[in-house]
Amino acid sequence: MSINSVTISGNLVRDPEVRTTASGSNWITFTIAANERKKNGEVWEDVPSYIDCKAFDRVANYMVRCDVAKGSKVAVHGRLVQERWQDKDGGNRSALRVLVDDVEPMNGRVRAAAETVEAAYEEIPF
C-alpha cells in the first residue's frame, strides 16, 4: 500500500485559468508559491517553490465563486499526479502536479454568495 497525500499553503502566482472539457466538465489550473525560510549568511530569505495545481468540477466551481485571484492565499489538499504528453515537436514531456480535492481560501476574499462551503461547491455557470 502507498500513500499519496499533499497539503500545501501559499499564494497564487497568477489568476486561475478556467476551462471546460469536451464533455462539459469544468476544470481550473493554478500555481501556488509556497515559501521556505532559509538563512543566507546572516539574513533570512523566503525561497519560493512553485507548485502547479489542477482541480475539477466541484472544487473548480468553488474557486470561481470564492473569487480567488493572483496573490490570494490558499490551502489545498490533494494528491500528486504525473501528467505525460507529447509536445508539438513530438518530444515526450511530463509534469508533476497536485490534483486538488479540497481548497480553502485563507485571506478572507470570499464573495458574499459563497457564505458556506457547501453552498459554494454547488455548480455555477462559467
DRENDO-97408 format. One record per atom (N, C-alpha, C): residue number from 1; residue in three letters; atom name; x, y, z. Coordinates in nm, 3 decimals. Example, Ala and Ser with C-alpha at 12.3 -4.5 7.8 and 13.67 -1.06 7.14 Angstrom:
// DRENDO-97408
{pos:1 code:ALA site:N X:1.319 Y:-0.569 Z:0.780}
{pos:1 code:ALA site:CA X:1.230 Y:-0.450 Z:0.780}
{pos:1 code:ALA site:C X:1.320 Y:-0.330 Z:0.780}
{pos:2 code:SER site:N X:1.285 Y:-0.225 Z:0.708}
{pos:2 code:SER site:CA X:1.367 Y:-0.106 Z:0.714}
{pos:2 code:SER site:C X:1.290 Y:0.003 Z:0.787}
//
This chain:
// DRENDO-97408
{pos:1 code:MET site:N X:0.084 Y:-0.117 Z:0.000}
{pos:1 code:MET site:CA X:0.000 Y:0.000 Z:0.000}
{pos:1 code:MET site:C X:0.089 Y:0.124 Z:0.000}
{pos:2 code:SER site:N X:0.047 Y:0.228 Z:-0.070}
{pos:2 code:SER site:CA X:0.121 Y:0.353 Z:-0.070}
{pos:2 code:SER site:C X:0.027 Y:0.469 Z:-0.038}
{pos:3 code:ILE site:N X:0.082 Y:0.575 Z:0.012}
{pos:3 code:ILE site:CA X:0.004 Y:0.694 Z:0.047}
{pos:3 code:ILE site:C X:0.048 Y:0.807 Z:-0.043}
{pos:4 code:ASN site:N X:-0.047 Y:0.875 Z:-0.103}
{pos:4 code:ASN site:CA X:-0.020 Y:0.988 Z:-0.189}
{pos:4 code:ASN site:C X:-0.112 Y:1.101 Z:-0.145}
{pos:5 code:SER site:N X:-0.065 Y:1.182 Z:-0.053}
{pos:5 code:SER site:CA X:-0.145 Y:1.290 Z:0.003}
{pos:5 code:SER site:C X:-0.056 Y:1.413 Z:0.021}
{pos:6 code:VAL site:N X:-0.108 Y:1.529 Z:-0.022}
{pos:6 code:VAL site:CA X:-0.031 Y:1.653 Z:-0.017}
{pos:6 code:VAL site:C X:-0.120 Y:1.764 Z:0.039}
{pos:7 code:THR site:N X:-0.065 Y:1.843 Z:0.130}
{pos:7 code:THR site:CA X:-0.131 Y:1.965 Z:0.177}
{pos:7 code:THR site:C X:-0.031 Y:2.078 Z:0.164}
{pos:8 code:ILE site:N X:-0.072 Y:2.184 Z:0.095}
{pos:8 code:ILE site:CA X:0.017 Y:2.296 Z:0.066}
{pos:8 code:ILE site:C X:-0.059 Y:2.425 Z:0.091}
{pos:9 code:SER site:N X:0.009 Y:2.523 Z:0.149}
{pos:9 code:SER site:CA X:-0.049 Y:2.657 Z:0.158}
{pos:9 code:SER site:C X:0.049 Y:2.755 Z:0.096}
{pos:10 code:GLY site:N X:-0.006 Y:2.856 Z:0.033}
{pos:10 code:GLY site:CA X:0.077 Y:2.958 Z:-0.031}
{pos:10 code:GLY site:C X:-0.010 Y:3.056 Z:-0.107}
{pos:11 code:ASN site:N X:0.055 Y:3.138 Z:-0.188}
{pos:11 code:ASN site:CA X:-0.016 Y:3.240 Z:-0.264}
{pos:11 code:ASN site:C X:-0.020 Y:3.205 Z:-0.412}
{pos:12 code:LEU site:N X:-0.132 Y:3.237 Z:-0.476}
{pos:12 code:LEU site:CA X:-0.144 Y:3.215 Z:-0.620}
{pos:12 code:LEU site:C X:-0.053 Y:3.313 Z:-0.692}
{pos:13 code:VAL site:N X:0.024 Y:3.264 Z:-0.789}
{pos:13 code:VAL site:CA X:0.118 Y:3.349 Z:-0.860}
{pos:13 code:VAL site:C X:0.057 Y:3.413 Z:-0.984}
{pos:14 code:ARG site:N X:-0.060 Y:3.365 Z:-1.025}
{pos:14 code:ARG site:CA X:-0.135 Y:3.425 Z:-1.136}
{pos:14 code:ARG site:C X:-0.282 Y:3.391 Z:-1.118}
{pos:15 code:ASP site:N X:-0.368 Y:3.459 Z:-1.191}
{pos:15 code:ASP site:CA X:-0.510 Y:3.426 Z:-1.185}
{pos:15 code:ASP site:C X:-0.532 Y:3.283 Z:-1.235}
{pos:16 code:PRO site:N X:-0.621 Y:3.208 Z:-1.170}
{pos:16 code:PRO site:CA X:-0.650 Y:3.072 Z:-1.217}
{pos:16 code:PRO site:C X:-0.709 Y:3.074 Z:-1.359}
{pos:17 code:GLU site:N X:-0.679 Y:2.971 Z:-1.436}
{pos:17 code:GLU site:CA X:-0.733 Y:2.956 Z:-1.571}
{pos:17 code:GLU site:C X:-0.847 Y:2.855 Z:-1.565}
{pos:18 code:VAL site:N X:-0.966 Y:2.900 Z:-1.606}
{pos:18 code:VAL site:CA X:-1.085 Y:2.816 Z:-1.604}
{pos:18 code:VAL site:C X:-1.107 Y:2.760 Z:-1.745}
{pos:19 code:ARG site:N X:-1.134 Y:2.630 Z:-1.753}
{pos:19 code:ARG site:CA X:-1.156 Y:2.564 Z:-1.882}
{pos:19 code:ARG site:C X:-1.271 Y:2.466 Z:-1.870}
{pos:20 code:THR site:N X:-1.320 Y:2.422 Z:-1.986}
{pos:20 code:THR site:CA X:-1.426 Y:2.322 Z:-1.991}
{pos:20 code:THR site:C X:-1.383 Y:2.211 Z:-2.086}
{pos:21 code:THR site:N X:-1.402 Y:2.085 Z:-2.045}
{pos:21 code:THR site:CA X:-1.366 Y:1.973 Z:-2.130}
{pos:21 code:THR site:C X:-1.472 Y:1.956 Z:-2.239}
{pos:22 code:ALA site:N X:-1.442 Y:1.873 Z:-2.337}
{pos:22 code:ALA site:CA X:-1.536 Y:1.845 Z:-2.446}
{pos:22 code:ALA site:C X:-1.666 Y:1.786 Z:-2.393}
{pos:23 code:SER site:N X:-1.659 Y:1.712 Z:-2.281}
{pos:23 code:SER site:CA X:-1.780 Y:1.651 Z:-2.224}
{pos:23 code:SER site:C X:-1.857 Y:1.746 Z:-2.133}
{pos:24 code:GLY site:N X:-1.806 Y:1.869 Z:-2.114}
{pos:24 code:GLY site:CA X:-1.877 Y:1.969 Z:-2.035}
{pos:24 code:GLY site:C X:-1.832 Y:1.982 Z:-1.891}
{pos:25 code:SER site:N X:-1.730 Y:1.907 Z:-1.849}
{pos:25 code:SER site:CA X:-1.679 Y:1.920 Z:-1.712}
{pos:25 code:SER site:C X:-1.593 Y:2.045 Z:-1.701}
{pos:26 code:ASN site:N X:-1.606 Y:2.114 Z:-1.589}
{pos:26 code:ASN site:CA X:-1.525 Y:2.233 Z:-1.564}
{pos:26 code:ASN site:C X:-1.397 Y:2.194 Z:-1.493}
{pos:27 code:TRP site:N X:-1.287 Y:2.263 Z:-1.525}
{pos:27 code:TRP site:CA X:-1.162 Y:2.243 Z:-1.454}
{pos:27 code:TRP site:C X:-1.086 Y:2.373 Z:-1.450}
{pos:28 code:ILE site:N X:-0.993 Y:2.380 Z:-1.355}
{pos:28 code:ILE site:CA X:-0.919 Y:2.503 Z:-1.331}
{pos:28 code:ILE site:C X:-0.773 Y:2.467 Z:-1.303}
{pos:29 code:THR site:N X:-0.681 Y:2.548 Z:-1.354}
{pos:29 code:THR site:CA X:-0.540 Y:2.529 Z:-1.324}
{pos:29 code:THR site:C X:-0.487 Y:2.655 Z:-1.257}
{pos:30 code:PHE site:N X:-0.394 Y:2.637 Z:-1.167}
{pos:30 code:PHE site:CA X:-0.333 Y:2.750 Z:-1.097}
{pos:30 code:PHE site:C X:-0.199 Y:2.707 Z:-1.041}
{pos:31 code:THR site:N X:-0.117 Y:2.804 Z:-1.004}
{pos:31 code:THR site:CA X:0.014 Y:2.778 Z:-0.947}
{pos:31 code:THR site:C X:0.024 Y:2.848 Z:-0.812}
{pos:32 code:ILE site:N X:0.074 Y:2.774 Z:-0.714}
{pos:32 code:ILE site:CA X:0.092 Y:2.827 Z:-0.579}
{pos:32 code:ILE site:C X:0.242 Y:2.845 Z:-0.553}
{pos:33 code:ALA site:N X:0.278 Y:2.957 Z:-0.492}
{pos:33 code:ALA site:CA X:0.414 Y:2.979 Z:-0.444}
{pos:33 code:ALA site:C X:0.414 Y:2.950 Z:-0.295}
{pos:34 code:ALA site:N X:0.485 Y:2.845 Z:-0.256}
{pos:34 code:ALA site:CA X:0.499 Y:2.809 Z:-0.114}
{pos:34 code:ALA site:C X:0.641 Y:2.845 Z:-0.072}
{pos:35 code:ASN site:N X:0.653 Y:2.937 Z:0.022}
{pos:35 code:ASN site:CA X:0.784 Y:2.986 Z:0.064}
{pos:35 code:ASN site:C X:0.846 Y:2.900 Z:0.174}
{pos:36 code:GLU site:N X:0.978 Y:2.886 Z:0.164}
{pos:36 code:GLU site:CA X:1.057 Y:2.821 Z:0.267}
{pos:36 code:GLU site:C X:1.158 Y:2.923 Z:0.317}
{pos:37 code:ARG site:N X:1.173 Y:2.934 Z:0.448}
{pos:37 code:ARG site:CA X:1.270 Y:3.028 Z:0.506}
{pos:37 code:ARG site:C X:1.406 Y:2.962 Z:0.511}
{pos:38 code:LYS site:N X:1.506 Y:3.029 Z:0.451}
{pos:38 code:LYS site:CA X:1.644 Y:2.979 Z:0.453}
{pos:38 code:LYS site:C X:1.736 Y:3.093 Z:0.495}
{pos:39 code:LYS site:N X:1.840 Y:3.055 Z:0.565}
{pos:39 code:LYS site:CA X:1.935 Y:3.155 Z:0.609}
{pos:39 code:LYS site:C X:2.047 Y:3.165 Z:0.506}
{pos:40 code:ASN site:N X:2.071 Y:3.287 Z:0.460}
{pos:40 code:ASN site:CA X:2.177 Y:3.316 Z:0.364}
{pos:40 code:ASN site:C X:2.277 Y:3.407 Z:0.435}
{pos:41 code:GLY site:N X:2.378 Y:3.346 Z:0.492}
{pos:41 code:GLY site:CA X:2.473 Y:3.424 Z:0.573}
{pos:41 code:GLY site:C X:2.405 Y:3.464 Z:0.702}
{pos:42 code:GLU site:N X:2.389 Y:3.594 Z:0.722}
{pos:42 code:GLU site:CA X:2.323 Y:3.646 Z:0.841}
{pos:42 code:GLU site:C X:2.178 Y:3.686 Z:0.815}
{pos:43 code:VAL site:N X:2.132 Y:3.670 Z:0.693}
{pos:43 code:VAL site:CA X:1.998 Y:3.716 Z:0.654}
{pos:43 code:VAL site:C X:1.908 Y:3.597 Z:0.623}
{pos:44 code:TRP site:N X:1.784 Y:3.603 Z:0.673}
{pos:44 code:TRP site:CA X:1.684 Y:3.502 Z:0.639}
{pos:44 code:TRP site:C X:1.613 Y:3.546 Z:0.512}
{pos:45 code:GLU site:N X:1.592 Y:3.451 Z:0.420}
{pos:45 code:GLU site:CA X:1.525 Y:3.479 Z:0.294}
{pos:45 code:GLU site:C X:1.408 Y:3.382 Z:0.274}
{pos:46 code:ASP site:N X:1.305 Y:3.429 Z:0.203}
{pos:46 code:ASP site:CA X:1.197 Y:3.342 Z:0.160}
{pos:46 code:ASP site:C X:1.234 Y:3.287 Z:0.023}
{pos:47 code:VAL site:N X:1.241 Y:3.156 Z:0.011}
{pos:47 code:VAL site:CA X:1.273 Y:3.090 Z:-0.115}
{pos:47 code:VAL site:C X:1.148 Y:3.017 Z:-0.162}
{pos:48 code:PRO site:N X:1.087 Y:3.062 Z:-0.272}
{pos:48 code:PRO site:CA X:0.960 Y:3.000 Z:-0.315}
{pos:48 code:PRO site:C X:0.981 Y:2.870 Z:-0.392}
{pos:49 code:SER site:N X:0.887 Y:2.780 Z:-0.374}
{pos:49 code:SER site:CA X:0.871 Y:2.663 Z:-0.460}
{pos:49 code:SER site:C X:0.739 Y:2.684 Z:-0.532}
{pos:50 code:TYR site:N X:0.739 Y:2.664 Z:-0.662}
{pos:50 code:TYR site:CA X:0.618 Y:2.686 Z:-0.742}
{pos:50 code:TYR site:C X:0.553 Y:2.551 Z:-0.771}
{pos:51 code:ILE site:N X:0.427 Y:2.537 Z:-0.729}
{pos:51 code:ILE site:CA X:0.356 Y:2.410 Z:-0.741}
{pos:51 code:ILE site:C X:0.235 Y:2.430 Z:-0.832}
{pos:52 code:ASP site:N X:0.233 Y:2.354 Z:-0.943}
{pos:52 code:ASP site:CA X:0.119 Y:2.358 Z:-1.034}
{pos:52 code:ASP site:C X:0.008 Y:2.270 Z:-0.979}
{pos:53 code:CYS site:N X:-0.116 Y:2.321 Z:-0.990}
{pos:53 code:CYS site:CA X:-0.232 Y:2.251 Z:-0.936}
{pos:53 code:CYS site:C X:-0.343 Y:2.245 Z:-1.041}
{pos:54 code:LYS site:N X:-0.426 Y:2.143 Z:-1.029}
{pos:54 code:LYS site:CA X:-0.541 Y:2.128 Z:-1.118}
{pos:54 code:LYS site:C X:-0.658 Y:2.079 Z:-1.034}
{pos:55 code:ALA site:N X:-0.777 Y:2.135 Z:-1.060}
{pos:55 code:ALA site:CA X:-0.898 Y:2.094 Z:-0.988}
{pos:55 code:ALA site:C X:-1.013 Y:2.083 Z:-1.087}
{pos:56 code:PHE site:N X:-1.106 Y:1.993 Z:-1.058}
{pos:56 code:PHE site:CA X:-1.219 Y:1.969 Z:-1.146}
{pos:56 code:PHE site:C X:-1.350 Y:2.003 Z:-1.077}
{pos:57 code:ASP site:N X:-1.454 Y:2.016 Z:-1.156}
{pos:57 code:ASP site:CA X:-1.593 Y:2.034 Z:-1.119}
{pos:57 code:ASP site:C X:-1.617 Y:2.107 Z:-0.987}
{pos:58 code:ARG site:N X:-1.646 Y:2.033 Z:-0.880}
{pos:58 code:ARG site:CA X:-1.688 Y:2.092 Z:-0.752}
{pos:58 code:ARG site:C X:-1.586 Y:2.191 Z:-0.699}
{pos:59 code:VAL site:N X:-1.458 Y:2.155 Z:-0.700}
{pos:59 code:VAL site:CA X:-1.354 Y:2.243 Z:-0.646}
{pos:59 code:VAL site:C X:-1.332 Y:2.361 Z:-0.740}
{pos:60 code:ALA site:N X:-1.335 Y:2.337 Z:-0.871}
{pos:60 code:ALA site:CA X:-1.320 Y:2.446 Z:-0.968}
{pos:60 code:ALA site:C X:-1.432 Y:2.548 Z:-0.951}
{pos:61 code:ASN site:N X:-1.555 Y:2.500 Z:-0.937}
{pos:61 code:ASN site:CA X:-1.669 Y:2.591 Z:-0.918}
{pos:61 code:ASN site:C X:-1.654 Y:2.672 Z:-0.790}
{pos:62 code:TYR site:N X:-1.608 Y:2.607 Z:-0.684}
{pos:62 code:TYR site:CA X:-1.589 Y:2.675 Z:-0.556}
{pos:62 code:TYR site:C X:-1.485 Y:2.786 Z:-0.570}
{pos:63 code:MET site:N X:-1.375 Y:2.759 Z:-0.640}
{pos:63 code:MET site:CA X:-1.270 Y:2.860 Z:-0.655}
{pos:63 code:MET site:C X:-1.320 Y:2.980 Z:-0.734}
{pos:64 code:VAL site:N X:-1.401 Y:2.956 Z:-0.835}
{pos:64 code:VAL site:CA X:-1.458 Y:3.068 Z:-0.912}
{pos:64 code:VAL site:C X:-1.551 Y:3.149 Z:-0.824}
{pos:65 code:ARG site:N X:-1.636 Y:3.081 Z:-0.750}
{pos:65 code:ARG site:CA X:-1.732 Y:3.150 Z:-0.665}
{pos:65 code:ARG site:C X:-1.662 Y:3.229 Z:-0.553}
{pos:66 code:CYS site:N X:-1.551 Y:3.177 Z:-0.503}
{pos:66 code:CYS site:CA X:-1.478 Y:3.245 Z:-0.395}
{pos:66 code:CYS site:C X:-1.389 Y:3.357 Z:-0.447}
{pos:67 code:ASP site:N X:-1.382 Y:3.372 Z:-0.578}
{pos:67 code:ASP site:CA X:-1.310 Y:3.483 Z:-0.640}
{pos:67 code:ASP site:C X:-1.162 Y:3.484 Z:-0.602}
{pos:68 code:VAL site:N X:-1.098 Y:3.366 Z:-0.602}
{pos:68 code:VAL site:CA X:-0.954 Y:3.363 Z:-0.577}
{pos:68 code:VAL site:C X:-0.883 Y:3.417 Z:-0.700}
{pos:69 code:ALA site:N X:-0.779 Y:3.493 Z:-0.679}
{pos:69 code:ALA site:CA X:-0.706 Y:3.558 Z:-0.787}
{pos:69 code:ALA site:C X:-0.559 Y:3.564 Z:-0.750}
{pos:70 code:LYS site:N X:-0.479 Y:3.616 Z:-0.841}
{pos:70 code:LYS site:CA X:-0.336 Y:3.633 Z:-0.817}
{pos:70 code:LYS site:C X:-0.315 Y:3.700 Z:-0.681}
{pos:71 code:GLY site:N X:-0.227 Y:3.642 Z:-0.600}
{pos:71 code:GLY site:CA X:-0.199 Y:3.696 Z:-0.468}
{pos:71 code:GLY site:C X:-0.281 Y:3.636 Z:-0.357}
{pos:72 code:SER site:N X:-0.393 Y:3.571 Z:-0.389}
{pos:72 code:SER site:CA X:-0.477 Y:3.509 Z:-0.286}
{pos:72 code:SER site:C X:-0.401 Y:3.399 Z:-0.214}
{pos:73 code:LYS site:N X:-0.416 Y:3.394 Z:-0.084}
{pos:73 code:LYS site:CA X:-0.355 Y:3.287 Z:-0.005}
{pos:73 code:LYS site:C X:-0.457 Y:3.174 Z:0.006}
{pos:74 code:VAL site:N X:-0.412 Y:3.052 Z:-0.027}
{pos:74 code:VAL site:CA X:-0.499 Y:2.935 Z:-0.022}
{pos:74 code:VAL site:C X:-0.425 Y:2.818 Z:0.040}
{pos:75 code:ALA site:N X:-0.503 Y:2.724 Z:0.091}
{pos:75 code:ALA site:CA X:-0.451 Y:2.594 Z:0.133}
{pos:75 code:ALA site:C X:-0.520 Y:2.490 Z:0.046}
{pos:76 code:VAL site:N X:-0.443 Y:2.398 Z:-0.009}
{pos:76 code:VAL site:CA X:-0.500 Y:2.293 Z:-0.092}
{pos:76 code:VAL site:C X:-0.462 Y:2.158 Z:-0.035}
{pos:77 code:HIS site:N X:-0.551 Y:2.062 Z:-0.055}
{pos:77 code:HIS site:CA X:-0.524 Y:1.924 Z:-0.017}
{pos:77 code:HIS site:C X:-0.558 Y:1.837 Z:-0.137}
{pos:78 code:GLY site:N X:-0.468 Y:1.746 Z:-0.170}
{pos:78 code:GLY site:CA X:-0.492 Y:1.660 Z:-0.284}
{pos:78 code:GLY site:C X:-0.386 Y:1.552 Z:-0.293}
{pos:79 code:ARG site:N X:-0.357 Y:1.513 Z:-0.417}
{pos:79 code:ARG site:CA X:-0.257 Y:1.409 Z:-0.438}
{pos:79 code:ARG site:C X:-0.172 Y:1.445 Z:-0.559}
{pos:80 code:LEU site:N X:-0.050 Y:1.393 Z:-0.562}
{pos:80 code:LEU site:CA X:0.040 Y:1.418 Z:-0.673}
{pos:80 code:LEU site:C X:0.005 Y:1.328 Z:-0.790}
{pos:81 code:VAL site:N X:0.008 Y:1.385 Z:-0.911}
{pos:81 code:VAL site:CA X:-0.012 Y:1.308 Z:-1.033}
{pos:81 code:VAL site:C X:0.098 Y:1.344 Z:-1.132}
{pos:82 code:GLN site:N X:0.141 Y:1.245 Z:-1.208}
{pos:82 code:GLN site:CA X:0.240 Y:1.266 Z:-1.314}
{pos:82 code:GLN site:C X:0.164 Y:1.272 Z:-1.445}
{pos:83 code:GLU site:N X:0.166 Y:1.388 Z:-1.512}
{pos:83 code:GLU site:CA X:0.100 Y:1.403 Z:-1.641}
{pos:83 code:GLU site:C X:0.205 Y:1.390 Z:-1.750}
{pos:84 code:ARG site:N X:0.171 Y:1.316 Z:-1.855}
{pos:84 code:ARG site:CA X:0.263 Y:1.295 Z:-1.967}
{pos:84 code:ARG site:C X:0.192 Y:1.331 Z:-2.097}
{pos:85 code:TRP site:N X:0.268 Y:1.393 Z:-2.190}
{pos:85 code:TRP site:CA X:0.213 Y:1.429 Z:-2.320}
{pos:85 code:TRP site:C X:0.328 Y:1.448 Z:-2.418}
{pos:86 code:GLN site:N X:0.290 Y:1.464 Z:-2.545}
{pos:86 code:GLN site:CA X:0.389 Y:1.493 Z:-2.647}
{pos:86 code:GLN site:C X:0.373 Y:1.638 Z:-2.689}
{pos:87 code:ASP site:N X:0.485 Y:1.710 Z:-2.700}
{pos:87 code:ASP site:CA X:0.479 Y:1.850 Z:-2.743}
{pos:87 code:ASP site:C X:0.460 Y:1.856 Z:-2.894}
{pos:88 code:LYS site:N X:0.448 Y:1.976 Z:-2.947}
{pos:88 code:LYS site:CA X:0.420 Y:1.993 Z:-3.090}
{pos:88 code:LYS site:C X:0.532 Y:1.941 Z:-3.179}
{pos:89 code:ASP site:N X:0.653 Y:1.927 Z:-3.122}
{pos:89 code:ASP site:CA X:0.766 Y:1.873 Z:-3.199}
{pos:89 code:ASP site:C X:0.779 Y:1.721 Z:-3.184}
{pos:90 code:GLY site:N X:0.685 Y:1.657 Z:-3.113}
{pos:90 code:GLY site:CA X:0.688 Y:1.513 Z:-3.095}
{pos:90 code:GLY site:C X:0.770 Y:1.466 Z:-2.977}
{pos:91 code:GLY site:N X:0.823 Y:1.559 Z:-2.899}
{pos:91 code:GLY site:CA X:0.903 Y:1.522 Z:-2.782}
{pos:91 code:GLY site:C X:0.815 Y:1.484 Z:-2.664}
{pos:92 code:ASN site:N X:0.861 Y:1.390 Z:-2.586}
{pos:92 code:ASN site:CA X:0.788 Y:1.349 Z:-2.467}
{pos:92 code:ASN site:C X:0.810 Y:1.449 Z:-2.354}
{pos:93 code:ARG site:N X:0.701 Y:1.490 Z:-2.291}
{pos:93 code:ARG site:CA X:0.705 Y:1.586 Z:-2.181}
{pos:93 code:ARG site:C X:0.631 Y:1.527 Z:-2.063}
{pos:94 code:SER site:N X:0.662 Y:1.576 Z:-1.944}
{pos:94 code:SER site:CA X:0.589 Y:1.534 Z:-1.824}
{pos:94 code:SER site:C X:0.596 Y:1.646 Z:-1.720}
{pos:95 code:ALA site:N X:0.502 Y:1.643 Z:-1.630}
{pos:95 code:ALA site:CA X:0.498 Y:1.740 Z:-1.521}
{pos:95 code:ALA site:C X:0.432 Y:1.676 Z:-1.400}
{pos:96 code:LEU site:N X:0.482 Y:1.708 Z:-1.283}
{pos:96 code:LEU site:CA X:0.423 Y:1.663 Z:-1.158}
{pos:96 code:LEU site:C X:0.332 Y:1.775 Z:-1.109}
{pos:97 code:ARG site:N X:0.205 Y:1.743 Z:-1.082}
{pos:97 code:ARG site:CA X:0.107 Y:1.842 Z:-1.039}
{pos:97 code:ARG site:C X:0.030 Y:1.790 Z:-0.917}
{pos:98 code:VAL site:N X:-0.037 Y:1.881 Z:-0.849}
{pos:98 code:VAL site:CA X:-0.127 Y:1.842 Z:-0.741}
{pos:98 code:VAL site:C X:-0.268 Y:1.839 Z:-0.799}
{pos:99 code:LEU site:N X:-0.334 Y:1.725 Z:-0.790}
{pos:99 code:LEU site:CA X:-0.474 Y:1.713 Z:-0.826}
{pos:99 code:LEU site:C X:-0.552 Y:1.745 Z:-0.699}
{pos:100 code:VAL site:N X:-0.618 Y:1.860 Z:-0.697}
{pos:100 code:VAL site:CA X:-0.676 Y:1.916 Z:-0.576}
{pos:100 code:VAL site:C X:-0.812 Y:1.852 Z:-0.545}
{pos:101 code:ASP site:N X:-0.826 Y:1.804 Z:-0.421}
{pos:101 code:ASP site:CA X:-0.953 Y:1.751 Z:-0.372}
{pos:101 code:ASP site:C X:-1.030 Y:1.855 Z:-0.291}
{pos:102 code:ASP site:N X:-0.958 Y:1.942 Z:-0.221}
{pos:102 code:ASP site:CA X:-1.019 Y:2.047 Z:-0.139}
{pos:102 code:ASP site:C X:-0.931 Y:2.170 Z:-0.141}
{pos:103 code:VAL site:N X:-0.996 Y:2.287 Z:-0.134}
{pos:103 code:VAL site:CA X:-0.923 Y:2.413 Z:-0.129}
{pos:103 code:VAL site:C X:-0.990 Y:2.503 Z:-0.026}
{pos:104 code:GLU site:N X:-0.910 Y:2.579 Z:0.043}
{pos:104 code:GLU site:CA X:-0.961 Y:2.673 Z:0.144}
{pos:104 code:GLU site:C X:-0.896 Y:2.809 Z:0.124}
{pos:105 code:PRO site:N X:-0.974 Y:2.911 Z:0.084}
{pos:105 code:PRO site:CA X:-0.917 Y:3.046 Z:0.078}
{pos:105 code:PRO site:C X:-0.879 Y:3.090 Z:0.219}
{pos:106 code:MET site:N X:-0.762 Y:3.152 Z:0.234}
{pos:106 code:MET site:CA X:-0.713 Y:3.185 Z:0.367}
{pos:106 code:MET site:C X:-0.703 Y:3.335 Z:0.394}
{pos:107 code:ASN site:N X:-0.742 Y:3.418 Z:0.297}
{pos:107 code:ASN site:CA X:-0.725 Y:3.561 Z:0.320}
{pos:107 code:ASN site:C X:-0.857 Y:3.637 Z:0.326}
{pos:108 code:GLY site:N X:-0.969 Y:3.567 Z:0.337}
{pos:108 code:GLY site:CA X:-1.096 Y:3.634 Z:0.357}
{pos:108 code:GLY site:C X:-1.157 Y:3.695 Z:0.234}
{pos:109 code:ARG site:N X:-1.102 Y:3.671 Z:0.114}
{pos:109 code:ARG site:CA X:-1.158 Y:3.728 Z:-0.008}
{pos:109 code:ARG site:C X:-1.265 Y:3.636 Z:-0.065}
{pos:110 code:VAL site:N X:-1.369 Y:3.610 Z:0.009}
{pos:110 code:VAL site:CA X:-1.475 Y:3.522 Z:-0.037}
{pos:110 code:VAL site:C X:-1.597 Y:3.607 Z:-0.067}
{pos:111 code:ARG site:N X:-1.656 Y:3.588 Z:-0.184}
{pos:111 code:ARG site:CA X:-1.776 Y:3.662 Z:-0.221}
{pos:111 code:ARG site:C X:-1.890 Y:3.630 Z:-0.125}
{pos:112 code:ALA site:N X:-1.982 Y:3.722 Z:-0.111}
{pos:112 code:ALA site:CA X:-2.097 Y:3.702 Z:-0.023}
{pos:112 code:ALA site:C X:-2.180 Y:3.582 Z:-0.067}
{pos:113 code:ALA site:N X:-2.181 Y:3.550 Z:-0.197}
{pos:113 code:ALA site:CA X:-2.257 Y:3.436 Z:-0.247}
{pos:113 code:ALA site:C X:-2.204 Y:3.304 Z:-0.195}
{pos:114 code:ALA site:N X:-2.082 Y:3.301 Z:-0.150}
{pos:114 code:ALA site:CA X:-2.020 Y:3.177 Z:-0.100}
{pos:114 code:ALA site:C X:-2.013 Y:3.180 Z:0.052}
{pos:115 code:GLU site:N X:-2.129 Y:3.193 Z:0.116}
{pos:115 code:GLU site:CA X:-2.132 Y:3.207 Z:0.261}
{pos:115 code:GLU site:C X:-2.092 Y:3.078 Z:0.332}
{pos:116 code:THR site:N X:-2.119 Y:2.964 Z:0.272}
{pos:116 code:THR site:CA X:-2.077 Y:2.838 Z:0.331}
{pos:116 code:THR site:C X:-2.006 Y:2.756 Z:0.224}
{pos:117 code:VAL site:N X:-1.923 Y:2.665 Z:0.269}
{pos:117 code:VAL site:CA X:-1.850 Y:2.580 Z:0.175}
{pos:117 code:VAL site:C X:-1.948 Y:2.497 Z:0.093}
{pos:118 code:GLU site:N X:-2.053 Y:2.445 Z:0.157}
{pos:118 code:GLU site:CA X:-2.149 Y:2.361 Z:0.086}
{pos:118 code:GLU site:C X:-2.218 Y:2.441 Z:-0.025}
{pos:119 code:ALA site:N X:-2.260 Y:2.564 Z:0.003}
{pos:119 code:ALA site:CA X:-2.326 Y:2.646 Z:-0.099}
{pos:119 code:ALA site:C X:-2.229 Y:2.680 Z:-0.211}
{pos:120 code:ALA site:N X:-2.106 Y:2.705 Z:-0.176}
{pos:120 code:ALA site:CA X:-2.007 Y:2.744 Z:-0.277}
{pos:120 code:ALA site:C X:-1.971 Y:2.629 Z:-0.369}
{pos:121 code:TYR site:N X:-1.983 Y:2.506 Z:-0.323}
{pos:121 code:TYR site:CA X:-1.949 Y:2.392 Z:-0.406}
{pos:121 code:TYR site:C X:-2.059 Y:2.357 Z:-0.507}
{pos:122 code:GLU site:N X:-2.172 Y:2.424 Z:-0.500}
{pos:122 code:GLU site:CA X:-2.278 Y:2.400 Z:-0.599}
{pos:122 code:GLU site:C X:-2.227 Y:2.444 Z:-0.737}
{pos:123 code:GLU site:N X:-2.280 Y:2.378 Z:-0.839}
{pos:123 code:GLU site:CA X:-2.236 Y:2.409 Z:-0.975}
{pos:123 code:GLU site:C X:-2.283 Y:2.549 Z:-1.013}
{pos:124 code:ILE site:N X:-2.192 Y:2.626 Z:-1.073}
{pos:124 code:ILE site:CA X:-2.225 Y:2.758 Z:-1.122}
{pos:124 code:ILE site:C X:-2.186 Y:2.765 Z:-1.269}
{pos:125 code:PRO site:N X:-2.252 Y:2.849 Z:-1.346}
{pos:125 code:PRO site:CA X:-2.217 Y:2.859 Z:-1.488}
{pos:125 code:PRO site:C X:-2.086 Y:2.935 Z:-1.506}
{pos:126 code:PHE site:N X:-2.011 Y:2.898 Z:-1.609}
{pos:126 code:PHE site:CA X:-1.886 Y:2.966 Z:-1.642}
{pos:126 code:PHE site:C X:-1.910 Y:3.061 Z:-1.755}
//
